[in-house]
Amino acid sequence: MFHSDFDKKPISGKTLKWILANKSTIIAAPAGSSNGLEERTWQTVVQMACAYITKKQVGRKFWFYMLSHAASMINQVPGRLGLKLATPFELVHNQKPDSTTWFKPFSIGYFNHNTDGSTTRSNTEDQSLDGIAVGHDDRSNTIVFYNPIVRSYYRPPAFKLDEGHLPATNFPSYIKYDGGLTWSLQKLY
């Protein structure tokens, strides 16, 4: 079930077809009513994303990943449902969120990678690769890493996270911090 304000623009076209094809429904707030809770939640998600981007100094091109991560974290915060505490994650998946899967976004990750394209590396060559942790893989229980040098995404089964380094340290020619973002509820600049 999707909750929305009365404006049909954000949920229309292909998005609406996908929602209906997956047997979901949309509940819209009546025209003229206040939807302050939704707007406040969105404002919190945007503030979290801005804070992550500023702290790790990665720039605007990682905006999507931060919005996704911030929304995921918000969905794991408990709220009251009747007399019970529950998270949105728990209500959707019928299980409590697993805090062992949480990670600091934009951490540097190191993982085994023994090929260059279709060529296998020799035993004397480095058998690892580093990348920037950008999110959870929706197909497996791993983290998705992005390597800006080869512009590729990796989903390694095992990895080592280094949460202390900034991505610009490992990829100085490829990561440019552009001073963060300016935003309001109406527009993103």
HELIX and SHEET records of a PDB file:
HELIX    1   1 GLY A   13  ALA A   21  1                                   9    
HELIX    2   2 GLY A   36  LYS A   56  1                                  21    
HELIX    3   3 ARG A   60  PHE A   62  5                                   3    
HELIX    4   4 TRP A   63  ILE A   74  1                                  12    
HELIX    5   5 PRO A   88  HIS A   93  1                                   6    
HELIX    6   6 SER A   99  THR A  101  5                                   3    
HELIX    7   7 PRO A  167  ASN A  170  1                                   4    
SHEET    1   A 2 PHE A   2  SER A   4  0                                        
SHEET    2   A 2 ILE A  26  ALA A  28  1                                        
SHEET    1   B 2 GLY A  79  LEU A  81  0                                        
SHEET    2   B 2 LYS A  84  ALA A  86 -1                                        
SHEET    1   C 5 SER A 152  TYR A 154  0                                        
SHEET    2   C 5 ILE A 143  ASN A 147 -1                                        
SHEET    3   C 5 SER A 128  HIS A 136 -1                                        
SHEET    4   C 5 ILE A 108  ASN A 112 -1                                        
SHEET    5   C 5 LYS A 160  ASP A 162 -1                                        
SHEET    1   D 2 THR A 115  ASP A 116  0                                        
SHEET    2   D 2 THR A 119  THR A 120 -1                                        
END                                                                             
